[in-house]
Amino acid sequence: MFALAGNSGRSGIGRGLFLTLLVCAGSAQAIQTAPAAWFPDSPNFRHYVWDDQPCPGCKTLAPPPAWIRMAALAGISNIHFRLAPDESGGEAYSVAPDVVVLSPSALKLTPCELAFLVGHELVHIARRHFDEDAIAVSVYSGKRANWTRHGSDAMQLVDGDFGLAMRVSHLWQDQEFEADWLGALLAAQACGCSIESGAMAYFRRDIDAGGGIAAEHSSSAERLRALMPFAESAKRLATRSSN
Ligand SMILES: [Zn+2]
């Protein structure tokens, strides 16, 4: 649901991973543990139990220090990265409550595009969009938010219910915009990435390729426009980057 689906083909990880480690790695000593003052506080709505298999066939992915820095800036203390075996789930997605999955082609993005992509998924986790979804679909279905402890039970309500999906779609769109701008700012502070080199370059690539993400959410062009007001903030945060 939170996939930023791309449309690159399958490929290996060698060059992209090397560039990432080279350009946007920082040092272990530079890892910041306190959340950024500008990052919104963790939401106080209820936690559901999420016990889905995070990613069958995935391998553990050792995160560069920059990704850990982004997680820390977002107030996330427990995070796991996985490498998908192929592109079937899109370039990146998050699995509740604490897993970010990247595809082989995601690791071939430029360092700042990849930092934005990872930052975007980290925002979904930090802002607990999956719990927010479970509450929303419960309430829209006429149930109490606490009718089940299990998030997957709640999300099953939306399976095959197009009307319900339509009613919550505005929430999903808001979550995507939030993940975009906060993710772009995480990439700025952790990696020194501008909006132009991170988010905008990522969306432009998508627009040029005919759109993958556009199918499920707002168009890349619309998301690009929504990011423009944050360009100056990103520039200022990028000066705090240790790279
Ligand atoms: Zn997303």
Residues whose N, C-alpha, C, O or C-beta is under 5 A from the ligand:
A	BS01	ZN	F2 A3 L4 E176 A179
